[in-house]
Every structure is written in structure tokens, then in C-alpha cells.
Amino acid sequence: MHVTECDVPSSSVLGRDLIRSAYFHDSYRVPLARRGLTIVEIFFALFGHTPGWMKALLIIRNAIARCFGLEAPTAAEILKPTMRASYRVGDKIGPWPIFFISDDEIVAGRNNKHLDFRVSVLRLTDGDAESVVVSTVCSVHNLAGKIYLFFIVPFHRTGVQALLSNAVAAKRL
């Protein structure tokens, strides 16, 4: 089993205009073997099991971001994300505020001075087969956003693929 890069699904609430105008976007898909998971359980099957190397990089990145006056998750939000019984738009899920939530998709992210980003976790059903697609969309506001993405995108691509493949290998999805 491997992670497949794909287009942002047309059924995602991440609209075509947002994707077309984005400075960066990507999308990765894996099969969903565990039927009956809620979208929140799928989200935490991925983002609730971040590898140590990724947690360390995120904590360092967030400390630097706060030095520049940017809103960033705390170390506690990175080290030990907690799953609540219910969520709605505006709540934080893991380190990010929720912008949209339904039975099959959750979109979280953050708006900052240098860029806005959204991460979508979407369950897709195609006949009897189900899959999970994680999509990221970034809109930059200035040169700082472009510079930031230049350095972050390689880590992002590796990280998202690692989260997906680890979740499948551990049978969390």
C-alpha cells in the first residue's frame, strides 16, 4: 500500500476558486479499511499520532513564528492533542481552528499575516470502496509567505505522506 498524490477532490468544500488562486496546494489519498469511523476519528488517526521528528520540527517552527508575532500552536497542542466528544466550526481540533465540519469532511487551518492555510480531511466513497484524502491549500499574502513555503513545502509533503502511511500501517484507518 502506498500514498497516492491526487487532485483536490471536487466534492471537497475547498472551492475550485480557492484552489485555482492558491499559491500552493496538494492532495494525498489512501484507502480506508476501517468502516464506521467518524470524520473526527479519521482526523485523529492521522494528526493524533505525529512522529517525534515532526513534533520537534513543528515546535521549533512555532517558537520562531511567535517571535515574528504570528499566531502558532503551543507545544502542548503539538505534543499531546486531545480528542473531544464533539466539535463545531470555530472550535480547535488539535492545533487548528475548524472552518467547516460535516460527516465526511473537516477543514481546519489558520489565517496569519504571511499566509492562510486550510487542511481538509475528506472521506470519499466510490461504490464499496472508501478512501481518505488529505488536502492542503495555502494562499500567500506577501514575500514572507512565499519564503516560508519555499522552506516548508518539502517537509510538508514528506510529513503528510508519513502521517497517511503510518496510519494505514498501524490500521488506524
Buried (B, 14 or more C-beta within 10 A) or exposed (E): EEBBEBEBBEEBBBEEEBBEEBBBBBBBBBEBEBEEBBBBBBBBBBBBEBEEEBBEBBBEBBEEBEEEEBEBBEBEBBEEBEEEEEBEEEEBBBBBBBBBBEEBBBBBBBEBEBBBBBBBBBBBEEEEEBBBBBBBBBBBBEEBBBEBBEEBBEBBBEBBBBBBBBBBEEEBB
